[in-house]
Amino acid sequence: MMRELHEMGNEIARNWWMVALRGAFAILFGLLTIAWPQLTVVVLVALFGAWALLDGISAFIAAWRSAEAKQTWWPFLVTGVLGVGAAIVTWVWPQITALSLLYVIAVWAIASGALQIAAAIRMRKVITNEFWLALAGVGSVVFGLLVLVFPGAGAIGIAWAIGWYAILFGILLVMLGFRLRSMRPMATSTGGAVPA
């Protein structure tokens, strides 16, 4: 079990750029949403769909690489399915109402956040500063719950809330990605184990 966790930590450290890339996509989506808060729901749906699709594809790649390395891959796969599923829902139903879009985003945020928290808990013995992943997960869950509890905000309020969430989420993932990058040489120099 501990060996599997160390191998998974090494694999994540080697693929730090995928975590940072997911964060960069989130930041880009957030900035676009905040820059044009008067976006129509159709444009907001298209932007969110693009972000969810890119995030889902990144998670699928992580699942594939983990499976190749004979490591735990299913959390990445579930995250990928959620992202691609959310993208498909938004693109198949482009006339989705703002309220329905909020519910799609909220469910996606809660589910992916819960998976990130679980991954951070699992990785706490393998990598340092896993709290960035846990914090991104907590932020996602809190955002999703707030959206479900207070869905009645105006269209501009919705755009701002989604935009700021995406930026914060993206920053946390980029920080985690670069933290993992700095751990990569340690994984090589310690014979493959990332120190806890």
C-alpha positions in Angstrom: 0.0 0.0 0.0 2.7 2.5 1.0 4.8 1.5 -2.1 1.8 2.1 -4.3 1.3 5.5 -2.7 5.0 6.4 -3.3 4.8 5.3 -6.9 1.6 7.4 -7.4 3.4 10.4 -5.8 6.2 10.0 -8.3 3.9 9.7 -11.2 2.0 12.9 -10.1 5.3 14.7 -9.6 6.5 13.7 -13.1 3.2 15.0 -14.6 3.1 18.3 -12.7 2.5 20.2 -15.9 -1.0 18.5 -16.3 -2.1 19.9 -12.9 -0.7 23.3 -13.8 -2.4 23.2 -17.3 -5.8 22.4 -15.7 -5.3 25.4 -13.5 -4.3 27.6 -16.4 -7.5 26.6 -18.3 -9.5 27.5 -15.2 -7.9 30.9 -14.8 -8.4 31.7 -18.5 -12.1 30.8 -18.2 -12.5 32.9 -15.1 -10.8 35.9 -16.6 -12.9 35.7 -19.8 -16.1 35.4 -17.6 -15.2 38.4 -15.4 -13.9 40.5 -18.4 -17.3 40.2 -20.0 -19.9 39.8 -17.3 -22.7 40.8 -19.7 -22.1 37.6 -21.7 -25.3 36.0 -22.9 -26.1 32.6 -21.3 -25.3 30.9 -24.6 -21.7 32.4 -24.6 -21.3 31.5 -20.9 -22.4 28.0 -21.6 -19.9 27.6 -24.5 -17.1 29.0 -22.3 -17.9 26.7 -19.4 -18.3 23.7 -21.8 -14.8 24.4 -23.2 -13.3 24.6 -19.7 -15.0 21.4 -18.5 -14.0 19.6 -21.7 -10.3 20.6 -21.3 -10.4 19.7 -17.6 -12.0 16.3 -18.4 -9.4 15.5 -21.1 -6.6 16.4 -18.7 -8.1 14.0 -16.1 -8.4 11.3 -18.7 -4.7 11.6 -19.6 -3.9 11.4 -15.9 -6.0 8.3 -15.6 -4.4 6.7 -18.6 -0.8 7.4 -17.3 -1.7 6.1 -13.9 -3.1 2.9 -15.3 0.0 2.5 -17.4 2.1 2.8 -14.3 -0.2 0.3 -12.5 -1.4 2.9 -10.0 -4.8 4.1 -8.8 -6.4 5.6 -11.8 -10.2 5.6 -11.1 -10.4 9.0 -9.4 -8.9 10.6 -12.5 -11.3 8.7 -14.7 -14.3 9.8 -12.7 -13.1 13.4 -12.8 -12.7 13.1 -16.5 -16.2 11.7 -17.0 -17.7 14.5 -14.9 -15.8 17.2 -16.9 -16.6 15.7 -20.3 -20.2 15.0 -19.2 -20.7 18.6 -18.1 -19.3 19.8 -21.4 -21.6 17.5 -23.4 -24.7 18.7 -21.4 -23.9 22.3 -22.0 -23.2 21.8 -25.7 -26.1 19.5 -26.5 -28.4 21.9 -24.7 -27.0 25.3 -25.8 -30.3 27.1 -24.9 -29.9 26.0 -21.2 -31.3 28.5 -18.8 -29.0 30.4 -16.5 -30.5 28.5 -13.5 -30.0 25.1 -15.1 -26.4 26.0 -16.1 -25.8 26.9 -12.4 -27.1 23.5 -11.3 -24.8 21.7 -13.8 -21.8 23.8 -12.6 -22.7 23.2 -8.9 -23.0 19.4 -9.3 -19.7 19.3 -11.2 -18.0 21.5 -8.7 -19.2 19.4 -5.7 -18.3 16.1 -7.3 -14.9 17.1 -8.6 -14.1 18.8 -5.3 -15.0 15.7 -3.3 -12.6 13.7 -5.5 -9.8 16.2 -5.0 -10.3 16.1 -1.2 -10.2 12.3 -1.3 -7.0 12.4 -3.4 -5.3 14.9 -1.1 -6.1 12.7 1.9 -4.7 9.7 0.1 -1.6 11.5 -0.9 -0.8 13.2 2.4 1.8 10.6 3.3 3.5 10.8 -0.1 3.8 14.5 -1.0 4.2 17.6 0.9 1.8 20.6 0.6 -1.0 18.4 -0.6 -3.2 20.9 1.1 -3.3 22.9 -2.1 -5.2 20.0 -3.7 -7.4 19.7 -0.6 -8.0 23.5 -0.6 -9.0 23.5 -4.2 -11.4 20.6 -3.5 -12.9 22.4 -0.4 -13.3 25.5 -2.5 -15.1 23.6 -5.2 -17.5 21.9 -2.8 -18.2 25.2 -0.9 -18.8 27.0 -4.3 -21.1 24.2 -5.5 -23.1 24.3 -2.2 -23.4 28.1 -2.2 -24.7 28.0 -5.8 -27.3 25.3 -4.8 -28.4 27.3 -1.7 -28.5 30.7 -3.4 -29.4 30.1 -7.0 -31.4 33.3 -7.4 -28.5 35.8 -8.2 -28.8 37.9 -11.3 -27.0 37.0 -14.6 -24.0 39.3 -13.9 -23.8 38.0 -10.4 -23.7 34.5 -11.7 -21.0 35.3 -14.2 -18.9 37.0 -11.5 -19.3 34.1 -9.1 -18.4 31.5 -11.7 -15.4 33.6 -12.9 -13.9 34.2 -9.4 -14.4 30.6 -8.5 -12.6 29.5 -11.7 -9.7 31.9 -11.0 -9.2 30.8 -7.4 -9.5 27.1 -8.3 -7.0 27.7 -11.2 -4.5 29.5 -9.0 -4.6 26.7 -6.4 -4.0 24.1 -9.1 -1.2 26.0 -10.7 0.5 26.4 -7.3 0.1 22.7 -6.7 1.5 21.9 -10.1 4.6 24.0 -9.5 5.0 22.5 -6.1 4.9 19.1 -7.7 7.5 20.3 -10.2 9.9 21.3 -7.5 9.5 17.8 -6.0 10.4 16.0 -9.2 14.2 16.1 -8.7 13.7 14.8 -5.2 11.8 11.8 -6.6 14.7 11.0 -8.9 17.4 11.6 -6.3 15.8 9.5 -3.6 15.5 6.5 -5.7 11.9 7.1 -6.8 10.2 7.9 -3.5 8.9 11.4 -2.9 9.6 12.3 0.8 6.5 12.9 2.9 
